[in-house]
Amino acid sequence: MPNLFNPLKLGAIELPNRILMAPLTRARAGREGVPNDLMARYYAQRAGAGLIISEATGISREGLGWPDAPGLWNQDQVDGWKKVTAAVHKEGGRIVAQLWHMGRVVHSDLGGGQPVSSSATTAPDFAHTYEGKKPYEEARALTQADIDRILGDYARAARNAIDAGFDGVQIHGANGYLVDQFLRDSANFRNDDYGGSIANRLRFARMVLEAVGGEIGIDRVGIRLSPNILVQGVEDSDPIALYTELAKLLEELKVPWIELREPYKPTASGSIPTAPVSPAMRAHYSGKIVINSDYDWTDARHRIEGGTADAVSIGRLFIANPDLVHRIATNAPLNAGDSKTFYEGGATGYVDYPFLTEQVAA
Ligand SMILES: Cc1cc2nc3c(=O)[nH]c(=O)nc-3n(C[C@H](O)[C@H](O)[C@H](O)COP(=O)(O)O)c2cc1C
C-alpha cells in the first residue's frame, strides 16, 4: 500500500514523498513581477515538499491581475526565477511553475487593457488593484486571433519556465480563471467551437495543453482543476459529466498528473461543497491524482490507500511550517499561520516561521 512517504513519479519528475506544496500566491514579486532573493529563501525553506507548485505566475501582462504577483513573460522574470529554482534544487527540492491567465478577473488598472474571457461577462465581487479593491469590469469575448495569441503566450511561458530551471509546469485550470472560464457553463456562453457542448468547452483546455506540451514535452506538464466548488462566479451545472470527459481528454493527451482542489468536508464558513468528482475521473484517467483542500494526514492516506488519489498537496500549513513534511513524519506540533501576512509583502509571515530544530533548540 503506498503511503505518504513512498516515492512517486509525475511524468518526468521523481518525488521522494507524496506531500506536495500547493500553489500559494504571496505577492512579493513587485510591480514588474520579478522574483527576488527573498522569494528564493522562502521556496528553498520548503524544499522538503515532494514537489513545490509555485504561486500562480502570469503568462502575460494581460493575464496577470494580482498586485505584486510574479510573471514569466520576459527575461528579467526568467532571471529572477533562476534564483528561486537554483535555491530549491540546492536544498534537494523540485519545483514546477503554475502558469496563470486570470481572464475576466484582471482589472485594467494593472496595465493589460480591458479584461478578456470566453464570453462578455463581468465577474462578481471586486478586483485587486494597487489602489485597493475595485468592481470588476466587463470582459471582452476572445476572438480566434486572440486565442491563437494566448496559446503562444502559454507556450512562451512554458519555455521560459524550463529556461528558468523549473522541473515542469502546471496549467492553472482551476478557481475561476481563464481556462475555467471556458470549461464551466456559468461563464462560457459562446456559440462557436469553444462553447455549448462539453466537447466544445474542453477545446481551449485541450489547445493550451497541446501548446505547452508541444513546447516542453507533455511529461513535464500537469493541470490544476477545481471541479466541485463555485469560485469567482464559475461553476458547472453538471460537474460529473464535464470532468469525466475532461479525464478522458487528459488520458488521450497523456497528461501525467492532475491536482484537484476538491474540498470534501464543510468549509470553515460552513458551506458544504458538492461531492468530489475524483472517483469518477479516476475511472477514465490513469495518470496521477493529487488531492487538495483541508486534508489531514489520515484522510489523505486513506484516499491514497483506497486508490482514488496518489498524493496530497497542502497549502496553508506549508506557509506556517517550512519543514512540514518532517513534522508530519515525526508527528511534531505545527505552527499556526497568520492570514494577515499572506499577501502583505516583506519578510514577516513569509520567511520567519520557525523550523522544528530551532524550536527544539530554543
Ligand atoms: C494565501 C493563499 C494563496 C493561494 N494562491 C493560490 C494560487 O496562486 N494558485 C492556486 O491554484 N491556488 C491558490 N490558493 C489555494 C491553495 O492552493 C489551496 O487550494 C487552498 O489553500 C486549500 O488547501 P489547504 O487547505 O491545504 O490550505 C491559495 C490559497 C491561499 C490561502
The ligand as a Tripos MOL2 file, in Angstrom:
@<TRIPOS>MOLECULE
LIG
   31    33     1     0     0
SMALL
NO_CHARGES

@<TRIPOS>ATOM
      1 C1         -2.6580   32.6700    0.5980 C.3       1 LIG1
      2 C2         -3.2240   31.7430   -0.4350 C.ar      1 LIG1
      3 C3         -2.8040   31.8650   -1.7470 C.ar      1 LIG1
      4 C4         -3.2840   30.9830   -2.7290 C.ar      1 LIG1
      5 N1         -2.8090   31.0950   -4.0010 N.ar      1 LIG1
      6 C5         -3.1470   30.1670   -4.9320 C.ar      1 LIG1
      7 C6         -2.5470   30.1970   -6.2180 C.ar      1 LIG1
      8 O1         -1.6810   31.0190   -6.5240 O.2       1 LIG1
      9 N2         -2.9450   29.2550   -7.1130 N.ar      1 LIG1
     10 C7         -3.8880   28.2950   -6.8030 C.ar      1 LIG1
     11 O2         -4.2270   27.4700   -7.6470 O.2       1 LIG1
     12 N3         -4.4550   28.2520   -5.5680 N.ar      1 LIG1
     13 C8         -4.0880   29.1420   -4.6340 C.ar      1 LIG1
     14 N4         -4.6030   29.0550   -3.3580 N.ar      1 LIG1
     15 C9         -5.4040   27.8640   -2.9820 C.3       1 LIG1
     16 C10        -4.4800   26.8120   -2.3370 C.3       1 LIG1
     17 O3         -3.5630   26.2770   -3.2780 O.3       1 LIG1
     18 C11        -5.2650   25.6420   -1.7410 C.3       1 LIG1
     19 O4         -6.1020   25.1160   -2.7430 O.3       1 LIG1
     20 C12        -6.1210   26.0670   -0.5370 C.3       1 LIG1
     21 O5         -5.3460   26.7940    0.4010 O.3       1 LIG1
     22 C13        -6.7130   24.8210    0.1580 C.3       1 LIG1
     23 O6         -5.6690   23.9500    0.5940 O.3       1 LIG1
     24 P1         -5.2330   23.8740    2.1400 P.3       1 LIG1
     25 O7         -6.4780   23.5110    2.9040 O.co2     1 LIG1
     26 O8         -4.2090   22.7990    2.2150 O.co2     1 LIG1
     27 O9         -4.7180   25.2360    2.5260 O.co2     1 LIG1
     28 C14        -4.1920   29.9610   -2.3770 C.ar      1 LIG1
     29 C15        -4.6390   29.8650   -1.0470 C.ar      1 LIG1
     30 C16        -4.1460   30.7250   -0.0840 C.ar      1 LIG1
     31 C17        -4.5960   30.5440    1.3480 C.3       1 LIG1
@<TRIPOS>BOND
     1     1     2 1
     2     2     3 ar
     3     2    30 ar
     4     3     4 ar
     5     4     5 ar
     6     4    28 ar
     7     5     6 ar
     8     6     7 ar
     9     6    13 1
    10     7     8 2
    11     7     9 ar
    12     9    10 ar
    13    10    11 2
    14    10    12 ar
    15    12    13 ar
    16    13    14 ar
    17    14    15 1
    18    14    28 ar
    19    15    16 1
    20    16    17 1
    21    16    18 1
    22    18    19 1
    23    18    20 1
    24    20    21 1
    25    20    22 1
    26    22    23 1
    27    23    24 1
    28    24    25 2
    29    24    26 1
    30    24    27 1
    31    28    29 ar
    32    29    30 ar
    33    30    31 1
@<TRIPOS>SUBSTRUCTURE
     1 LIG1         1 GROUP 0 **** ****
